Structures are given as structure tokens and as C-alpha cells.
Amino acid sequence: MNHSPEPFRLLPGSGASPVILHVPHSSRVVPEAVRAGILLDGQALEQELDHITDSCTAEIAAAASAGASVTPWQFVNGLSRLVVDPERFPDDREEMLAVGMGAVYTHTTHRQRLRPDGFEQQPLIDRYFHPYADAMTRAVQDRLEAVGRAVIIDVHSYPTVHLPYELHGEGGRPPICLGTDAFHTPAPLLAAAQKAFAGFGGTGLDSPFAGTYVPLRYYGEDDRVGALMIEIRRDTYMSEPGGPAGPGLPALAAALTELVDGLTP
């Protein structure tokens, strides 16, 4: 019997932990029904997945969680961002629409057509985007009700050399980029991350990627929800563009564990 791939997973942590490790871009899974609407196939699709996937970030989050004194929660996307990108706005607020990379991508990392002109995006938004957003909102609500606060740590990676789709790719590309939000990233959270990842040759702020993910119900409204994006330059732990992980992965997981432990009383 064929089973549909699991669209996302909430992996329970300790009831005492406020931390949610959010891993939105680690999967390469594209359901067959979704592939039918994509212009790439075979090797071309695999090459695009090499570039667009934040490879092994789920493994980094899992190892960090396993090493933590108080186990954080993990919210992991089970599908590729070529299905939908859960961190985009599903409307014209999304600046990445300029390169065809809103909630549903119409173009590739190299600005080639991914889906045909006139492709109907709403079915993907309804089937995948909204359920994901609702589940993440419930996960944050659960942490607020349980411990009075929530801290979302987004775990991402990015290529050493900028790709054509990047709107701000000409800026710095430090080993660790920390994405922040003026409302949801308090100074102690940022300082804790800078300390935890200090051993990787330097951290930078909001370049080449900026901002954080917070469910819209809480965004700009509830300062009990903290958020930080961790963007790991891929040459620190893997062969690019889509090769295997190397010896840097355990060290990155240990640094993430240190950050998680510092956020939990």
C-alpha cells in the first residue's frame, strides 16, 4: 500500500522547555502529485533540490535535541520547500515574489521556470501551507500555556557562493548568520547564540538572510514569543551543493545544544 509522505512532524520535548527547534527546509520529498505540476524532472529536479534544500539541518536539530539537558520540541517539515515554503507570506506582502519564490515557487534558484505560466497555486496553499501554519501556531500556543513563553529557533543553511535568486546575496556570508527581528529577538537571546557559535569563525547579523519565523497570530503582537534564525554556511559541515555531511556537523549540533541549554531554566 502506498502512503502519502508525512507533511510535518511535531516531535515532543520536555513539558518544561520553551524551545521549539523549527526545521522548515531540510526535506527533499516532493509527492508525485506535486511533481506533476513541476517542469523539471530527473536529474534537473535533483540538481535543483541540491541547491534549495537545507541538507542535514534536521539531523543537526535532532542531535542538538538529544544532547540537551532539557529536551526542546522540534517542528520538522517533511516535504521539500518546492511543495510550499511555509516561511513565506502567501500573498503580495512577500518580497520573494520578485524572483518567483513566494509561498509556492514558480522559478528555480537560477531563475528558470519551475512551474508553467498560469499554474494554480491555491490548492497547494490550502492543502499544505495553511495546515502547517496552523500546527506551528498550536505548538507555540502550547508552550505559552505550559511555561509562559516560547522560543523559536529556526535551523537553516545556505550556500557558500550566492545563488541568482538571492535578493541580498552581495552582502557578508559569515560561517553563521543570525537572523533577527526587532520585536521578537531580545538581546539576551542574540547574545546567547553569538556565544554558542563563537567557535566557527564568526557570526554575522541578517546577511545574507534576515528575519525570523513567528506564526502570524503572534507576530509583532506577543513578546512572550522569542525567535532567532540560525543560518549555517554549508561549507562548515557538508560537501556542496548536495553532498554528504562531514565532521563539522557534530560540532554544530553541540553549539546548538549549548544555545538550547542556555534558554531553559
N, C-alpha and C positions, 0 to 999 in steps of 0.2 A: 504494500500500500504506500502511495506517495503522500508525504506530509508537507504542508506548507512550512517554509522556514519561519522560525520564531522572530517576530519583528523587533522585539526588545525584551530585555530581562532586567528586573529589579532583584539584585542579589542582596538578601538581608544582612545587615550588620548588627552591631550591638544596639540594644534599646537606648543606651546612654550616649551614643555617638551622634553628633550633629552633622557629620561629614557625609556628603554624597560625592563619590568619585564618578563623574559623568564622562562616558566614553562614546561619543557620537559617530566617529568616522573610522573605526577600526576594521569594519567588515568589508569583504569583497562579494558578499552574497547578493545576487540580482535574480529575483524569481523569474521563471520562464515567461510568465505573463507580462512582466515588465520589460524583459529583453525584446519582446515582440515590437515594442514601440521605440527601440533604440536603433539608430542607423549603423552602429558599429557591431561587428561580431568577430568571433575567433580571436586571432592574435591582436587585432586592433583594439578590441574591447579589453583584453588582458593588459595591454600596454597602458590604456587609459586608467585602469584600476591600479596599476603600479604607481602611477603619478598621483592619483587623487586619494588613495587610501592612506590613512594614518596607521601604517602597519605596526603591529605588535603593541599598540597602546593599550589594548585590553589586557595583554599579558603583563605589562608594566603595572597597571592598576590592580590586577589580581595579586601579583607578588607583593605590592605595597600593602594591600589589604591583609594578606596573610601574615605579614610581619608586624602589623600594628599592635600596640598594646591594647587598644580598644578598637574592635573591628569596625571600619567605616562601611557604609552602604555603597553599593555600586549600581549604577544605571547604565546599561550597555546596549547600544544599538546593534541588533542582529542582522541588519541589512546595510548594504552599501549606500553611501550618500548619493549614488547615481539613481536610486529609487526616489527618495526625497532627502533633502538636507534639513534635519529637524532644527538646526540653529539659524535658519534664515527666516525672515518675515515672509509670510505667504501673500504679500500684497506689494503695492508700489512704494512702500517705505524702504524696501530692500535695495541698498546701493549696488549689490552684486548683479542686479538685473542688467546693469550696463554691459556686462560680459556674458549674459545668458546663464547666470548661476544664481537664480533665486531659489525658492524652496524646491522647485523642480528644474533641473538643469536642462537647458536647450543647447548648450555648447560645451565643448571639452576644455581641458586645461590649456590646450593650444589654440583655442577659439575656433575650432572646427565644429560643424553641425553634429550634435548628438541625437537630436530628435527633429522630425520634419516640421516644416512650417505648418502652423495651424494645429499642432498637437494639442489635444485637450488635457490640460493639467489637473482639472478639478477632481476627477476620480482618484488620482494618486494622493492629492491633498486630503480628501475625505477618508480614504482607506488607511493611509499610513501617517500623514503629518499630524492630524488632529488627535488620533488616539495616543500617539507618542507624547504630544504636548500635555494632554490630559493626565496621562500616567505620571509624567515628571512633576506636574503640579501637585498631584496627590502625594508623591514621595516627599516633596518639600513640606506640604501641609502636615504630613505625619511627623516629620522631625520637629516642626514648630510645636505641635501639640504634645509631643513626648518630652522635649528638652528645652523648648522655648526659643530655639534658634536653629538655623540651617546654614551650612557652608557648602556651596557647590564648587568643587574643584574640577574644572574641565581638563581632560587629558588629551592633548593633540600632538601632532608632529608636523614638520614642514621641511621641504627640500632645501638642500644647501644652496642651490642656484635657483633664482626665482623663475617661476613659470609665467607664460604670457597672460594668464587670466588674472594674475595678482594686480589689484588696483594700486597697492602701495609697496610694490616689490623692490623699489630702488633704495629703500632705507636699510638700516642695520639688520644683520642676520646673526644675532648672537647665538651661542650654544643653547641657551634657554631664554625664550621670550615670555615675559609675563604680561598677559592681557588684563587690563583693569577697567573698572567702572567707577566714576566719581562718587556714585551713591552707594554701591554695593561692595566696594573693595576698601575696607578700613585699613588704616596704616599698619596696625599690628599684623593683619593677615599678609599684607605685602611684605613686611619685614621678615616674617617667619619663612616665607617662600624664598626670599633672597638669601637668607641664612642657610636654608636646607640645600639649595642648589649652588652654593658658592663654589664648590669644588669642580665645576665643569667648565671653567674658563670664562666665566662671566655671565651675568644675566642682564637683559635689557627690558625696556618697557614699551609695549604696544607697537613694536616693529619687528617683523613685517606685518604682524596681525594684531589687532587691537580689540578691546572689549571683552565682555564676559557673557555667559548664558544665564538668564534668570527667567523663569516662567512669567508670562505677561501679567498674570494676576498679581504678582508681587513686584514687578519691575518698576523701579522708581517710587514705590509706594511703601514698602515694608523693609526697614533697615535691619530687621532681625535676620534677613536673608543676606548672607555674605557670598561673594562669588569671586573667583580668580581663574583665569585661563592660563594653563601651562602649555606652551608650545615648545616642543623639543626638536632641535635641528637633527635631521635624520642621520647625518654622518657620525653623531655621537654614539649611535647604538646599532646601526644596520648598514647593509650594502644598498646603495641606491641604484635604480629607483624603487624596486620592489623585492630586493633580495632578502636573505635571512638576517636575523638579529645576531649581534656579536656580543663581546664581553662587556660592552657598556650598559646593556640592559639591566643586569642586577644592581649596578651602582645607581642607576636612575631610579629603580624601584626602591632602593634603600633611602634615597633622598626624599622620595615621595612619602615613604613611611615616616621619616623624621618630621615632615610637614604635618602629616595627619596626626601624629602623636602630640605635636605642639598645639593642635587646635582642639584637643579633647582634654577636659579636666581630669 
